[in-house]
Amino acid sequence: MPEVEVVPLDRLSAGEIGIIQGYEGEEDLHHRLKELGLVAGTKVLVKRFAPLGDPMEILVRGYSLSLRKQDASKIVVKRTPA
């Protein structure tokens, strides 16, 4: 069985899928991310990155969301096979 890797969301490449496990950093950011639908157990697909790498676009709960890499680095995800 393959080893499950837990990484920050900003470490995933375009086309990779992750399942949100939790958050790091300040509580205010956690609340804002939860309001956007980024709650534990939610599957996210990294769609693409801006030409200079920031922000990144993810697909979550059927809609596209752009996040700064700084904010995405605070979201801990479990990398899953596509």
C-alpha positions in Angstrom: 0.0 0.0 0.0 1.5 3.4 -0.9 2.5 5.8 1.8 0.1 8.7 2.3 1.9 12.0 2.1 0.7 15.0 4.1 1.9 18.3 2.7 0.8 22.0 2.5 -1.6 22.7 -0.3 0.9 25.0 -2.1 3.3 22.0 -2.5 0.9 20.1 -4.9 1.4 20.4 -8.6 -1.2 21.3 -11.2 -3.5 18.3 -11.7 -2.9 16.8 -8.2 -5.7 16.1 -5.7 -5.5 16.6 -2.0 -7.9 16.1 0.9 -7.9 18.8 3.5 -6.6 17.6 6.9 -6.3 20.9 8.9 -4.7 24.2 9.1 -1.6 25.9 10.4 -1.1 29.5 11.4 -3.5 32.2 12.7 -7.1 31.5 13.6 -8.5 34.4 11.6 -7.3 32.7 8.4 -8.8 29.4 9.4 -12.3 31.0 9.7 -12.0 32.7 6.4 -10.9 29.5 4.6 -13.8 27.5 6.2 -16.2 30.2 5.0 -14.9 29.5 1.5 -15.7 25.8 1.8 -12.2 24.6 2.6 -13.1 22.4 5.6 -11.4 19.2 6.8 -12.3 16.2 4.6 -12.9 18.3 1.5 -11.3 17.2 -1.8 -9.4 19.9 -3.7 -7.9 19.7 -7.2 -5.1 22.1 -8.2 -6.0 23.4 -11.6 -3.2 25.8 -12.4 -0.8 28.5 -11.3 -0.5 32.1 -12.5 2.4 32.7 -14.9 4.7 33.9 -12.1 3.5 31.1 -9.7 1.2 33.1 -7.5 -1.8 32.8 -7.1 -2.9 29.3 -7.6 -6.4 28.1 -8.8 -8.1 25.2 -7.2 -11.4 23.4 -7.8 -13.3 22.9 -4.6 -16.9 21.8 -4.1 -17.7 22.5 -7.8 -16.3 26.0 -8.1 -12.9 27.5 -8.9 -11.1 29.5 -6.2 -7.9 31.5 -6.5 -5.6 31.5 -3.4 -2.4 33.2 -2.7 0.4 30.6 -2.1 1.0 32.2 1.2 -2.5 31.3 2.3 -2.4 27.9 0.6 0.8 27.0 2.6 -1.3 27.1 5.8 -3.7 24.4 4.5 -2.5 20.9 5.3 -3.7 18.2 2.8 -3.3 14.5 2.2 -2.0 13.9 -1.3 -4.1 11.4 -3.1 -3.9 9.6 -6.4 -5.8 11.3 -9.3 
